[in-house]
Amino acid sequence: MARHATAALVGRSAYRLRLFARVCHLRIEWRRDHGRCGYADASLNPRWDWQKYLRTYRVWGNALFDPDSPQESQATELALAGASRILPIVTSAYGPSAANNSYWPEMYTVQPMVDPSRKNPYTDTPSPKVFGNASPFDPQLFSAMNDFADELLKGERSGKYSPVEVAQWLEDLAQTAATQLAQTAVQKTPEFRRMAIDVGIQAALGRFFAARFRSGVLYAIHEQAKDRTALEEALKLSRTAREIWARMAESARGVYAADVTVGEQAWLRGHWLDRLPAIDADIADMAKRLQAQPPSAQPPNVKAAIAAALGRPRRGPANFSHTPEPHLPSQEPLYLELKAAAGASAYIWFRHFNQAEIFQRMEMLPLPESDRYRASIAANYADSLYPLQYYFEIRQAPDQVWLYPGFDATRANQPYFLVRPA
């Protein structure tokens, strides 16, 4: 099962194998003094930089070719499977900048949560340029922290995957990576040590971002409701995130060079230890704000919102079904039918498979005395050279909303339906 899950995570394309090298090891460019691999510990350097990835390429390539092969230990595969999911999830849910020469999550420069005037590289975050205001890279499926706090306080969910759900995913993946890494047969070879070091760093990054996402939601609750308890909890989690980062940075001291370099800007070079002053400054700003915040009565909606931000959300079981058409019709509408619980509200989100377009939302009509819902997309839109992608939003109560097909437990599936032209 583990090898099948690993194979599913990579997929079949060479692009995803390159992505694996990008996310399972740290993105580091060449420097004359320590080479492309960035190691201060010379015993970790391979002869050629590509050999740094050789062990993990073999694990994944072998799993794709023969998922049942016993060549690599299951614990190693599960550690890699957990660790390598972390950064893709972080970047899907949190995109403070669209520029990869500004946003380097492996060695993240903290985006201020409190004071937008604090120096940071994320110039294309919407104003005010603070952590809670940063858009996800996939804003159609993921909600920003400020937006989700608003949903919690209103008691009306959008159905998007929230920063709290993402935090839970990251916590679980980090725990899986760390637990499985601890169960691997420890080896003194450079190949094993390189893998173990990077898995440990990525598990710490998962925990760091999880704590910070929860803190961001709590801080947004405080800002919107002027609630002191939410601010206290946000500060606690910011300090937790700082402790996680500090331990991880210390573990990388002497392993990676003191000046790991991706680019010429200050935020594209240095070491994890260098990021601590900015984290401390943001925590100090939050602590100062707490000192000035008087106690206040806590309405039930605020109390519930805080509990949700600290909790482990579970979307209840959903029994939906839909069979896509084999091809888009020619010069005719595309008719869609969904099976869902009677009495729900059902909507379809759709667009051409073209990222220059935005999704459109259409309400589906329930059939009388039935658990079926129907909608049609007009012929002049459905008859296109582009495939059509769509997914459903099913609302059974203000705070009970599902996306279908949405993500499965692996979060490696296609979360929408796709119908191609004939």
N, C-alpha and C positions, 0 to 999 in steps of 0.2 A: 504493500500500500504506500509506503514511504517513497519508494522509487517511482511509482506511478504519479504521486503528487508532485515529486520533483520534476518529472518529465512534463507534466501539465503546466508547471510554473514557467518553464523555459519556453515552451512552444516549439515550433518546428523551424522557425526562421533564423537565419544567421544574425539578423539584427538583434534578436533577443539574446543570443549568445554573447554578442558584444555588450549588450546591456548588462548581462550578468557580470562580466569583467568589470564593468563600471560600478556596479553596486555592491558586489561581494568583496571587492578590494577598494582601496581608496584612490580617488582620482588625483594623480600626482604627475607633474610634468618633469622634463629633464633639467637637471642643474649640474654644472661642471664638478661641484664639490661632492655631491652625493648621488648623482645619477638620477634616472627617471623613477626609481623605486622609492627614493626618499628615506632610506634607512640610515640612522646614525649607527646602529649595530651592524658592522660590516659583515658579520657572520650570516646575516639574513639575505645578503645580496646574491642573486643568481648571476650567472655569467651574462645572460641576456635578459633584458627587462621583461620580455614576454613570458619567460619561465616563471615569473612570479605567479602567473595565473594558471600554470600547467596543471597543478593538482586539481583545482576546482573545475577547469575545463574537462578534465578526464572524468571526474565524478558526474558531471552533468551530461557529457557526451555519452558516457557509458550507460547512464540511466535512460537516455533517449533511444539508444540503439537496443539495449536489452534491459528493461526495467527490473527484471528478476535476477540479474546477475549479482552474485555475492562479492564482486571484486572489491568494493569499498564498504566500510562498516556502515550500518544503518544509522548509528549515532552521528557520524560525520555528515551524512547526507541530510539528516534532519536538522542538524545545527546550521548547515549551509542554507537549507530551505527556509528556516526561520529568519536567519540574518539577512538573506538577500531580498526578502520581501519588504524590509523596513523602509529603505530609502525611496523605493517607488511609491509606497503609500504616503510617506511624508510629502513628497513632491506633488502628488495628485491632490492632496487635501490642503496644502499650504504653499502658495506661490507668491512670496513677497515681491519678486521681480521676475520678469520674463527673460531677463538677460542672464546667461550662464556665466558671464564674467562679473556678475554681482552676487548671485545666489549660489553659494557653495555649501550645501547642507552637511557634507562630510566634516567640514571644519567651520561650522556655522558662526557667522557674526550676528550677535543677537539683535533682533529688531525691537526697539523699545516698546514696552507695553503702556507706559505712563506718559512720557514726555516726548512728543514728536520732534522736538528740537535737538534731541540727542543725535550725534553723528552716526549715520549708518548708510550703507550703499543702496538702499532699496528706494530709489527715486520714483519708481512707477507704481508704488502702492497708492491707492486712492487716499486723498487727504481726509482727515489728518493721518499722517503716515505712521501708524502704530500697528502693533502686532494684531490686535483684534480686527483691524480693518483690512488686512491682507486678503486678497481673493484666493480661493483654491485655483489650481491649474485646471481643474475640471469643475467649474461652478454649476454645471447642469446637474451633477450627481452629488456634489459635496457642498456643505454650507460653511460660510465664514463664521468666525467666533462671535462677532457682534450680531450677525443675523440670527444665529442659533439662540443666543441669549434672549433676543426679542421674541423668538418663538416660544421659549420656555416661559417667559413672563406672561405672554398672552394665552398660553395653553393651547396653541394651535401649531401643529407641526406641518412642515412642508413635504415631508417624505424623503428629503435629501439625507445623505449620510452625514451625521453631525460630527463636530470635533471630539465629542465625548466618545462616540462609537469608534472613531479613528484611534483615540487614545487607548481604548480597550484593546483594539487589534494590535497596536504597537506593544502594549504591555504583555499580551499573550505571546506574540512573536519573540519578543526579547527573552521571555521566560523559557520558551521552547529552545531558542538558540543557546542560552546559557546552560540549561539543564542537560541538553544533548551534548554540548561541548564537554561538560564535566564527566560524561560517561564514555567519551572516546578514549581509546588506548593512547596514553600520552607517549609521544615520540620526541626524540631530541633532534630530529632532522630539521633543516631550515624550512623544508616544504611544509611540514606540520606546524612549526612555530609561526610561520607567516599566516597560515590559515587561522590558527587559534587566536592570534593577536587581532586580526581584522574582524573575526566573528565577535570577539569580546567588545571591541570598540563599537561595532554596529548594534549590539545588544544594548550598550549604554546609550547610544544615540536614540534608540527606540524609547527607552525609559525617559530620557531627557525630554524629547518632544512630546511624549504622552503627558508628562507632568505639566509641561508648558501649555499644551492645548487646553487641559482642564483649567489651569490657572487663567488662561485667556478668556474662557467662557465666564468664569467666576468674576473676573475683573469687569467684564462687560455687564454682568448682572448688577454689580455694584454701581457702575456708571449710570445705568438706566434706572435703577431703583433707589440709588443713594443709600444702599444697605451696607452697614459696617461688617456684619458677619460674612457677607460675600467677599469683602475686601480682605478680611482676616484669612479666610480660606485661600484666596488667591495668593496672598503673601506666603503662606505656609508652603504651597505647592511650588512657588517660584524658588523658595529656599531649597526645597527638595530637589528641584531640577538642577540648581547650582551645585549641590552636593554630588549628584550623579555625574555632572560634567567634570567637576574637580577630580573625582576618583578616576574617571576615564582618562583625563588629561595626564594625571600623574602616572598612570599605567603606561602611557605612550612616551613618557620621558625616557630618553636614552635608547628607545626603540626606533622612533622616527626622528628625523633631523629637527633641529630647533627652528629651521626655516624651510618648511615644506612649501614648494612653490607651484602654483597653477598659473599665475599671471603676475603682471607688474604692480597692480594695486595692492594696498596694504591688506585688504580683506581677502586677497587671493594668495596670501603667503603667510608664513609664520607657523605657529604650533597651537594646539588646543589650549595650552596654558595661557597663551596671549589673549584668549577670548574672555577670560574671567573678569577683568576690570569692567568691561561693558555690562556683563551680567550683574556684577555687584552694584554698578551705578543704577541699573533699572530696579533692582531690589531696594536700594536706598530711596529712590523716588517713591516707590510704593509704600515703604515704611513711613516716610514723611507724610504721605497722604493719609495713612491710617491714623497718625497722631492727630490730624486735623479733623477727622471724621467723628462726629458725636454718635452715641448709640441712638437707635431709632426702633420704633415698633416694626415688627416683621409681619407683613400680610401673608396669608397662606400661599399665594402664588409665588412669592419670593422664597419662602421656605421650601416649597416644592422644587423650584428652579435650582436652588443650591444643592438639594439632595440629588437631583438628576445629574448635575455637573460632577458630583463626587461618586456617582453610582456606576453600575455595570448594566447598561441598557440591553434589553433583549427584545427584538421584534418578535412578536408572537407568531405561531405557525400560520401560514397563509396557504389557502387552497385555491390557487388560480390555474387556469389553463387557457392556452391560445395556440392555434395552429396557423403559422404564417402561410400566405399564398406562395406558390412556387416561383412566380414571376410577377412583375408589375404588369397591370393590364394595359392594353394599347387603346388610347382614346376613350377610356372608360374610368369611372371612379374605382378606387381601391376600397373594398368593403372589409371591415375588420370586426371580429366578434371575440369577446372575452367572457370566460366563465369565472364568476366571483360570487361572494355571498350576496344573497338578496338583501336589498335595503342599503347597500353601500352606494357611494358616489364614485364613478369611474371616469377617468380622463385619459386621453392619449397625448403624449408628447412626440412630435415627429419633425423631421427635416430631411432634406436631401443629404446624402453622405458627402457633405461639402462644408468644411469648417468656416467658410466665409458667410454661411447662413446661420441664423439663430433658430432654436426650436420654437415650434408653435404648439399651443395647447388647445385641445378640443374636448368638450364634454361628450361622453358616450351616453346613449339613451338606453335605459333598461327596458327589456321586453316584458310585457305584462305577465304577472304571476310566474316569473322565471328567474333563474340565476344567470341570465345571459344579458350582455350589454353589447350594443352595436354602435359603430360610427363609420363614416365614409370620408375618404380624402378625395377631393375634387379631381376630375380627370385632367384638368389643365395643370395640376401640380403633380399628380401621381405619374403621368406619362412623361418621363424624364430620362435623359441620358445617364443621370446619376442614380445609383441605388437609393432606396428610401430606408432610413433607420428610424425606429420608434420604440417606445416603451410605455408602460401603463402606470398610472398613479391611482391607487385604490384607497379610498378614505372611508373608514367605518365609524370613526369618531374624530373629534378635533385633534386628539393626541394619538390616534391609531391610524397610521398611514403606511402603505407599502409601495415600493417600486417593483414592477415586474417586467422582465425577469430579475432585474437587480443582480447583486453579487451573491454567489453561493459561498459556502464556508471557506473555500480556498481563496476567494477574491481574485481568481485567475481566469474566470469565465468572461464571456461577452455579455455585458449587462443590458443589451438591447437586442431587438429583432432587426434583421436586415433582409430586404427583398430587392432583388436585382432586376434590371430590365430583361425582357425575354431575349 
